Every structure is written in structure tokens, then in C-alpha cells.
Amino acid sequence: MIIYKGRRITLDVSNVILPNGHEMKVEKVIFPRAVAVLPIYGNNVILIKQYRPAIGKYIIEIPAGVVGDDERVEDALVRELREEVGAEINYYEKLFEGFTSPGYSTEYLFIYYANVKGLGEPKPEPHEVINKLIIGIGEAYDMLRKGEINDVKTALVLTLYLNLKGRV
């Protein structure tokens, strides 16, 4: 049964029969597909420092956003990079895709890295409070190790990218 339907999330509470025959009340957040991308600009990465009202503070993360119902993931990737950091890209490569929190959410996240060819002015949405950070890849990894980056998708993509490039 739908308990709440908002702009992005729907909360469903239903009784389900598990594969082992037990019945369970499931509280599920229905969330659209999302994309996140690590922009590589020369020897640097572009991160964002974004205010997140749900946690009441700024957090350092990679650009990310919801994929529209009729939108291709790759088109959402390009759109998010333009909006959040003003980046135009040469190419991109998928590093991972999967569920973010399958214990309670349907959110499915596609994670990429992208090679940036140029930067313009970001055009964030009105509800986005974002500052662009251009830092060395090694510095970003140090920030992760020191706990200055505590966003899971950002930790995952930095680790995957550095492993892919043989830098970890």
C-alpha cells in the first residue's frame, strides 16, 4: 500500500511472503534510477561540495542525479555534469552499476568516470547548493582515507578508478 508519494520518492508498506514461507511487513522506498560520475580533468578530479538537507550539512561527493523516466543513462550523465560542474566531456566509461541500499530502497545506481575536455559555468537546479572542487587525484584519495570524503558512491568510484588505473 502506498503511504506517501512525493516528488522523487514513494513509500510503500506491504505484507509479503518470503521464499522461506514467512510473512513480513516490508517498508520500501521506491526511487528512480540514478547516475553518478567521476569527472577527470587532466591529472585532477572534479568533486562537489553540496549542501544535503537530509543530513543538515555539506558533503563532498561526485556529481550525481536522477535519470528521467524516458532518459538514457548516458544522457543523464552528460546533463548532470553540465548542470553541477559545467563540464563538457570527451568520453565516459561505466565502472559499476547496482542497488544502493536493497534493504529498503529500489534505487539502482550507474557509476561512471568521464574525461573532461572543457569547463564552463555550472547551471545547478534551484534546490542545489553546490561548490565545484578541482583537486589532484592523489589529494582526493587522501581525503577519502582521512574521512573527509564520507559519501559511499564517491568512495566507491575513487577506489574503482584508482584500481583500474593501477594507482592504488
N, C-alpha and C positions, 0 to 999 in steps of 0.2 A: 504494500500500500504506500502510495506517495504521501509523505508527511510534509515535504516542503519542495517547492520548485522555484529556484532563483535564476539570476542572470546567467550563471555558469554551472551551478551545481544543483542536483536533485538528490533529496534524501529519501530513500526507500527503506521501509521496515516491513519485512515479510517473514513468515514461517516457511522453512524449507526442510525437506527430508535429505539428510546427508547420505553418501554412498554406503555408510555402515548401518543405515536404517534409523538412526537417531533423528529426532526433530530438533530444530534450533531456530531461534529468532535471530534473523540477520539484519543488522543495520548497515546499509550500503550507501556510499556516496557515489552517485553516477556523475562522471566527469568526462568531458570530451578528450579526444586525442590531443597531445601536446608535442611541441618540438623544442629542443634546446641545442645551442650551437656554441662551440668554442671558436671565436674568430682569431686567426693567426695573421699578424701584420708584421712581416719581416721576421725578426727574432723576438717579437713581442706577442703577447696575447691581449685581447681587449675584454675586460671584465666590466661589470656594472656594480655600482653601489646603489641599491634600491631600497626605498622605504617599504616595508611589508607590514601593513596594518594588522594582520592576523597575529604577528608576534610583537608588534609595537616598537620595532626598531629597524635600522638599516642593516642590510646583509650584503655581502659581496658574493656575486654569482655570475653565471654566464647568461647572455640573452636567451630568453625563452618565451613561449606563448602558446596559446590555444590554436589548434588547427581548425579552421572553419569546416562546417558540415560538408560542403561541396568543394573544399580546397585541397589541393595536393600538398603533402607534407613539405616537399621541396619549395613550393611557392610560399608557404607559411614561413619557412626558414629565411628566405630572401626578404620577405616583408618584415619579419621581426628584426633582422639585422639593420635594415634601413631605419625602422622606427626607433629602436633603442640605442644604436650607436652610430648611425649614419653611414654604415659600411656598404660598399659595392664589392662583390666577390668575383674571383676568377673561377673557382671550383669548390666543391664540397665533397666530403666523404662520410658515409654513415659509420659510426663506431659501435653503436649499440641500440637496441630497442627492447622495451619490456615494460612490465607493470611497475608502478612506483610504490604502491602500498596495497597489495592484493588482499590484505586482511580486512580492509574496509572500503576500498575505492576501486573503481573501474579504470582510473586514469592509466593510459598507455602512452609512454614517452619515447620519442625518437631522438637520439643524440648524435650530433654530427660535429665535425670540425670543418672550418671553411678558410680558404686562403683569401685574404682581403687585398684588393688591388687599389682601393682608394677610400678616403673618408670624407664625408660631408657632414652636414648638420643633422643630428638626430631629430626625429619627429615623434616623441613619445605621446601616447594617449593621455588625455587629461587626468586620469586616475594614476598615472605612473610618475613617481618622483625618483628620477634616475640621474646619476652622475657616471660618466664614462671614465674608466681607468685603463690606461695603456701602460703595461708593465712587462718586464722581461719574463720569459717562460720560467726561468730558474727562480726568480723572485716569487712568482705565483705559486710554484711548488713549495717554496719555503714558507709562504703564508699559510698554505694548507697544512704543512707539518706543524706549524706553531699554533694552529687552531684559529687563525684569523679568518680563514675561509671555513665555514661550517655548514655549507649547503651541500646536500648529498649529491645532487646531479653535477655540481661543479667539481666536487672531489672525484667523482667517477670519471668525468670526461678528462680532467687533468691527468689522472693516473693512466687511463687508457691511451691518451695521446702520447704521453711521455714514454710509455711502454712500447707503443707502436714505432716511435722514432728512436728507440734504443737509448733513451736518456734517463731511465730510472734504474 
